């Protein structure tokens, strides 16, 4: 049975705008899906939950 790998990353310039993104690959390193999200002023874990539901999936 194969496996999947999820790679994620994020970036911020220290202001109120940050972004995150990532990709999902199969066990042969084939691209399955990718995502990117602009996050504005996420200063708490409660805000993270609200923003995490709005990913722009590229599948």
Protein Blocks (a to p, Z undefined) as FASTA:
>chain_A
ZZdddddddddehiabdcdddddddfkopafbdcddddehiabfklmmmmmmmcccfZZ
